[in-house]
Amino acid sequence: MVHAGDLGYEESRSLWEEKWRHFLAQPGNNLLTVKAVKTWIEKEKVPLGDSLKWLQSVPGFRDKVMIGGNHDYILEQLDEKGIAVELCEKYGLTYLRTQDQPKRLNCSQLVVWGSGLSAMSQVGDGRAIVSGNCAYQHNVKDEAGFRQKTKHLHEQYQGPKPHLLVMHGPPCTSCLGKEGKDLPGVTSLVELMKPKVFVCSHAHNPSLEDLTKGRHTTAGETLTVNAACLGTWNHAHGTPVVVDLKMPEVVNSRSSVSEGCWRLEQFFALCRGS
């Protein structure tokens, strides 16, 4: 199971940012612990905590991986303090970070890499001020800087080829990505790593007639999927995406057709809240 970012609505000038500052100011929190953070996000009902608990509750998946997105201010803060990975592990989730090497998942044995990076919003048509949803963002004009952040994949990586890459921002030429609004280095990275599947989100679904329009494409041996399930104005607009690949070198995610259908039915029931 893959969550491609935007778990909450905790922008840098929100109620949750204020609560976060107050939490850090409490005696003893200059040296944060995972236990203290977990207690705080659950007691205060921080959107991040609600999302982590929900992801933990979804049945039928051997591994669950996630990244941050531009709405995930508190998760980015925890990442910068070096405790986001351990916190997510408390909920049975594998949190993927830009600076890490690809890793092999414990159960499925898939090799995965992920990053919450997306292009920094620009003031212009339709936007009068800089967005407060600025977590994990990178300047869209700084392709060299993006390459620097991922140079451990370009220059140093000698491990097994990843089966799965996950990024919050889409390529700038496909899957609802746009030139000048999405990071140009993403396409080159995918072409270099050649994963079986590249999952992104961030770009919301604009089409009312066809929710599949623009959401997937195939380039070479890589299937690219935009997993966003919101519309233009942040309303629920779309469904989870299911990708079924046969990869003999890893553990098959479905032991039988009937079990696979049951798992999917359970997942959609959770999405509906029923």
SULPE-V208189 format. One record per residue. RES is the residue in three letters. SS is DSSP state (a for helix, b for strand, c for the rest). D_CENTER is the distance of its C-alpha to the mean C-alpha in Angstrom with 2 decimals. Layout:
BEGIN
res/ss/d_center
RES/SS/D_CENTER
RES/SS/D_CENTER
END
This chain:
BEGIN
res/ss/d_center
MET/c/11.10
VAL/b/7.43
HIS/b/5.00
ALA/c/2.46
GLY/c/3.09
ASP/c/6.91
LEU/c/8.31
GLY/c/11.65
TYR/c/14.05
GLU/b/15.06
GLU/c/16.09
SER/c/18.35
ARG/c/21.48
SER/c/20.98
LEU/a/22.75
TRP/a/20.01
GLU/a/20.37
GLU/a/24.08
LYS/a/23.75
TRP/a/21.63
ARG/a/24.46
HIS/a/27.06
PHE/a/25.44
LEU/a/25.42
ALA/c/29.02
GLN/c/30.27
PRO/c/32.59
GLY/c/31.07
ASN/c/27.46
ASN/c/27.93
LEU/c/26.95
LEU/c/24.00
THR/c/23.60
VAL/a/20.80
LYS/a/23.40
ALA/a/24.19
VAL/a/20.66
LYS/a/20.00
THR/a/23.35
TRP/a/22.72
ILE/a/19.42
GLU/a/21.03
LYS/a/24.40
GLU/c/23.23
LYS/c/20.82
VAL/c/18.03
PRO/a/15.24
LEU/a/12.82
GLY/a/15.45
ASP/a/15.95
SER/a/12.38
LEU/a/12.52
LYS/a/15.96
TRP/a/15.10
LEU/a/12.55
GLN/a/15.34
SER/a/17.89
VAL/c/16.67
PRO/c/19.31
GLY/c/19.79
PHE/c/16.94
ARG/c/17.94
ASP/c/14.55
LYS/c/11.26
VAL/b/8.19
MET/b/4.95
ILE/c/3.28
GLY/c/4.83
GLY/c/5.98
ASN/c/9.69
HIS/c/10.74
ASP/b/9.87
TYR/a/13.14
ILE/a/14.24
LEU/a/11.29
GLU/a/11.86
GLN/a/15.53
LEU/a/15.26
ASP/a/13.54
GLU/a/16.46
LYS/c/18.85
GLY/c/17.73
ILE/c/17.12
ALA/a/13.41
VAL/a/13.41
GLU/a/16.61
LEU/a/15.73
CYS/a/12.84
GLU/a/15.40
LYS/c/17.76
TYR/c/15.79
GLY/c/15.59
LEU/c/11.92
THR/b/10.91
TYR/b/8.70
LEU/c/8.14
ARG/c/9.66
THR/c/11.05
GLN/c/14.55
ASP/c/14.61
GLN/c/16.27
PRO/c/14.95
LYS/b/15.67
ARG/b/17.31
LEU/c/16.16
ASN/c/19.07
CYS/c/19.86
SER/c/18.86
GLN/c/19.45
LEU/c/16.72
VAL/b/15.98
VAL/b/12.32
TRP/b/10.74
GLY/b/7.41
SER/b/6.98
GLY/c/5.72
LEU/c/8.94
SER/b/10.27
ALA/b/13.97
MET/c/15.98
SER/c/17.64
GLN/c/21.31
VAL/c/24.34
GLY/b/26.18
ASP/c/26.84
GLY/c/25.33
ARG/b/24.15
ALA/c/26.91
ILE/c/25.10
VAL/c/22.13
SER/c/19.09
GLY/c/18.42
ASN/c/14.67
CYS/c/14.54
ALA/c/12.01
TYR/c/10.60
GLN/b/12.84
HIS/b/15.23
ASN/c/18.51
VAL/c/18.47
LYS/c/21.97
ASP/c/21.30
GLU/a/20.53
ALA/a/22.51
GLY/a/20.41
PHE/a/17.20
ARG/a/19.26
GLN/a/20.43
LYS/a/17.02
THR/c/16.42
LYS/a/20.11
HIS/a/19.74
LEU/a/18.38
HIS/a/21.10
GLU/a/24.01
GLN/a/23.69
TYR/c/21.74
GLN/c/24.26
GLY/c/22.50
PRO/c/21.83
LYS/c/20.00
PRO/c/16.36
HIS/c/16.04
LEU/b/12.29
LEU/b/10.14
VAL/b/6.42
MET/b/5.90
HIS/c/5.09
GLY/c/8.88
PRO/c/11.06
PRO/c/14.29
CYS/c/17.07
THR/c/19.36
SER/c/17.68
CYS/c/15.30
LEU/c/16.10
GLY/c/15.62
LYS/c/18.77
GLU/c/20.85
GLY/c/21.28
LYS/c/18.18
ASP/c/15.41
LEU/c/15.42
PRO/c/18.24
GLY/a/17.36
VAL/a/14.38
THR/a/16.98
SER/a/19.14
LEU/a/16.56
VAL/a/15.82
GLU/a/19.61
LEU/a/20.28
MET/a/18.07
LYS/c/18.86
PRO/c/16.34
LYS/c/17.22
VAL/b/13.95
PHE/b/11.36
VAL/b/8.40
CYS/b/7.16
SER/c/7.41
HIS/c/8.96
ALA/c/12.42
HIS/c/13.92
ASN/b/16.48
PRO/c/19.92
SER/c/22.19
LEU/c/24.03
GLU/c/26.01
ASP/c/23.53
LEU/c/19.91
THR/c/19.61
LYS/c/20.85
GLY/c/18.83
ARG/c/15.78
HIS/b/16.54
THR/b/18.70
THR/b/20.15
ALA/b/21.17
GLY/c/23.31
GLU/c/21.87
THR/b/18.19
LEU/b/16.82
THR/b/14.12
VAL/b/12.41
ASN/b/10.92
ALA/c/9.50
ALA/c/10.00
CYS/c/12.62
LEU/b/14.28
GLY/b/17.30
THR/c/18.53
TRP/c/19.48
ASN/c/16.52
HIS/c/18.47
ALA/b/17.31
HIS/c/17.83
GLY/c/16.59
THR/c/15.84
PRO/c/13.44
VAL/c/13.85
VAL/c/15.78
VAL/c/16.29
ASP/c/19.32
LEU/c/20.27
LYS/c/23.30
MET/c/22.82
PRO/c/25.97
GLU/c/24.84
VAL/c/22.22
VAL/c/22.64
ASN/c/22.63
SER/c/20.20
ARG/c/23.13
SER/c/26.52
SER/c/28.23
VAL/a/27.84
SER/a/28.91
GLU/a/26.47
GLY/a/23.56
CYS/a/24.79
TRP/a/25.25
ARG/a/21.70
LEU/a/20.40
GLU/a/22.99
GLN/a/21.97
PHE/a/18.30
PHE/a/19.46
ALA/a/21.99
LEU/a/19.43
CYS/a/17.57
ARG/a/21.06
GLY/c/21.95
SER/c/24.98
END
